[in-house]
Amino acid sequence: MTLTGAEILIRCLKEQGVDTVFGYPGGCVLDIYDALYRDGTLRHILTAHEQGAAHAADGYARATGKTGVCFATSGPGATNLVTGIATAYMDSVPLVAITGNVTVSNLGRDSFQEVDIAGITMPITKHNYIVKDVRDLAPTIREAFYIAGSGRKGPVLIDIPKNIQTELCDFEEQPKVGYRPKPVTADLSGVIAALKKARRPLIIAGGGCIGSDATENLIAFAKRMQAPVVATLMGLGAYPASDSQFLGLVGMHGTDAAAKAFRRADTIIACGMRFSDRVAGNREKFREGKTVLQFDIDAAEIDKNVPTDFSVMADLNEIFKALLCELNETDRGEWLKEVSAYKEYEAANGDFSIPAYKILKGMAKFTNADTPVATDVGQHQMWAAQYCAFDKPRTFISSGGLGTMGFGMGAAIGACTGTGKQTVLVTGDGSFHMNLNELCTAVSQNLPLVILLMDNNALGMVRQWQGLFYGKRYSQTTLDRKTDYIRLAEAFGAKGFLLEKEEDIEPVLQKAFREKGPVLVDCKIGMDDKVLPMIPPGKSFDSIITKL
């Protein structure tokens, strides 16, 4: 059949299994939107801003495991996607961003709303394309989806000039080519020997465990090894938090139990994580007295941040399968008993008096293991990571590597849209102000979204650092904004509730979670409430601060 480029795009998206697109129309994508309208079968979510569309596509991908898709026009439309693309790149999220551009003949002439979006996004995409021949369009789209969803997943951008959208080309549908990871072929004898020799092994589950859908085999591996498990921020949910072997978040704001287990461990088994500064701290001291094993799908990550004793480069699921065939269960009961005591001590001696803890624990009464919880970035993000128990993968939706304030609103919309489940957004007043415009999107779609806004009138995490490391010189972190969040929510068409007192936590949350559409809860918390424990930047795990 003969179709226009725009029609080919829509056909190819459906061919790739796409059911939802997030975007914002403009001059250089008018033909794409016309083809979308005439097709009538793809769901399109109109956001308030292109950044919101990118974050929504990202949240959709994280929550569903499918590749997220967003549309934007040329120029500012395309550049507004950049933060969202970079966020997905840092966290290895499969996303395809499709932008329009001026005609091929006008490229490079500083035409109206022209920008070299391929050049701009080159460092933050797995690959990107400028399609200059309509005959290349269908193969490019298919290749883009394969790249986004294969190996270490990530974002791909396709820039389609306006004339390519209108030119005619023969088109023939093809079945989607899915990614199939290859079995491990490397010699594992050294790895097996190190694992058998380990007396006090510690497994660190990173985001790669979720990206590879490796939860089942991760659990089997941990049980076979009789090893405790900790998680990076991106790895939360990969291993069930309710399991006795799980010690919680590891790193700068990880649990005290995780830090103690790390100090005592003689073998570190890093699974799909890159030893970022927020996890490893002082990288030179990180490996002192320890055998370090790294399992990762990306060769570039092996030995990049922390030198390893043994490494395996392959899909994590395949690595676990291969190891499970070679390992017998080893009795490490004394080690598990030791780390269990760390958890018990922390539970008995931790400071759980702050309002955020009580609010998030109260939230647990109205949610379940399948509830997606999205966050923005800051103190509230760390409190959610510390206090919410994630038992399933793809239920914690948060910006880790880039630390993108303003991510949460769009991501929550995407997660809610993709799963169809009531979704929670835990945010702060600083982050919420960045993209609160997307509340209109949630309302227009009547999404079951509960927003818990931790309102401390400050940029809390930056203020915490100023208090600890900058002599309490609180430069530009006290907000003093006059925003009435209840009236704001109502102006957008959402419901709003105020939560000021501890005794009101349960009744207010009960009302909020009963709502069928978007609802915002303004949660008043202390300006100087801290995220603890904390390992100061660049320090080792023996420098943990548990109380001030």
C-alpha positions, 0 to 999 in steps of 0.5 A: 500500500502507498502511504504518506510518511505520517501515516507510515509513522502511525502504522509503525507505532501500532506495529511495535505495540504502542497503545499510548502516546504523550505529546503536544502538537505544533506546526512541524507535526501537524501532518503527524497529528492529522494522521493520528486523528484519522487513524483514531485507534492510538490513545494520545494524552495531551500534556500541558508542556513537552517536558511533561510529555517526556516524563509521562512517557518515561513513567509509563515505561517504568511502570509497564516495562514497555517503551514509552513514546512522546511527540513534540514539534520542532524548535522549542517543542523539541528542546523542551523534551531534553530534560526528560530524555536525559532523565530516561538516559541516566536511568536506562528507561526505554523511550522513543521521542519523535520530533518534527522539523522543518523541511529537508531543503530548509535544514541549516538555514535558521528557519523558523523553529528550526533546531538541530535536536539530533545534535543536541540530544546526541550525548543523552540518547542511545541513538538518534536519527534525522530521516531525510528519505521517506523510504528510510522512515519505516526501517528507522522506526523499527530499528529505534524501538529495537535499540530502545528496548534491547540490551541496556535500555534507553531513549532514542530520538527520531527527527522527521522533517515536515516534507518526509511526513507528506511524501508518499512511499510503499509500505508493508507491515512487518512483525515486531522483532523483539529483543532476546538476550543471549545465554551467558557464554563466559567462563564463570569458574572464577565467579563461582569459586568466589561465591562459594568462598564468600563467608559474608556475601552482600547482594546489591540490587540495582536498576538493571534487575528491574530492567531485565525483569530478573526479580524471580531469579534474583530472589532464587539467587539470594536464597541459594546464596543465603545472602542479605540484599540491599538496593540502590534507589533504582533497584527498589522493588527488585527484591521484596522489601517484606523478605527477611533477607532485605535490608533496605536502601544502600548508600548516602541515605540508605538504612543503618542496617545496610551500612553495617552489613556493608562494613562487615561483608567480605564479598560484594555482589553488584547486580545491575548497578554502576557504583554511583557516587551516591551509592559507593561514596569514597570509591577508593575505600569502598572495596577495601578488604572485600572481593567485588563482583559486578554483573552488568549488561553494559561493558562500559560499566564494568570497572568504570567506577570501582575495580572488580575482582570478577565480572560478567557482562550479560543480561542479569536474568541469564547470569542468574540462570547460569549461576543457579545451575552451578551453585548449591545452597550454602549455610550462612545462617550465622551471617543472616542472623547477624544482619537480622540483628542490625534490622532489629536494632534500627527498628528499635532505635531509629528516629521515626518521629517526623511527620513524613514518616507517619504520613507515608506509613499511614499511606500504606493502609490505603495502598497495596503491593501493586500501587505505583508510587512516583516521586519528585526529587529531594527529601520526600524522595528519600523518605519514600525510599526509606519508609515505603515497602516496595515488594514488587518491581515497577512500583517505585517511579523516581528519577535517580541518576539525573535527580530531576525536580519536576519529574514526578507529576508527569511520571505519575500521569504516565504510570497511572495511564499505563497501569490503570491503577490508582497512583500516588505522587509523593512530592515537595513544594519545591519540585511541585512548583516546577511542573504543577501545570500538569495537574490539568492533564491529570484532571482532563484524563480524570486519573485516580492520582493522589498527590501527597505534597510534603510542604515545608516551605523550603528546598529541604534537601539543599537546606539540609546540606546548608545546615550540615556543611555550610554553617546554616547559611540558608541561601535561597532555600526558604521559599516563602511562597504564598501558594494556597495548594487547596485552592490551586487544586480546586482551580485545576478541577481537582480535590484538595485537602489540608493535613496539619495534625498527626491525629488527622493523618488517617481520616484525611488520607482515607478521604483522599484515597476514596476520590476517583479523580486527582486529589492533592493533600497539602501535608504540613511538615517541619522546615528542618526535618532531616533525612537520616541516616546520611553518609556525607558526600565522598565519605565511606560507610563507616562515616554514617550519621544516624542522629543529629 
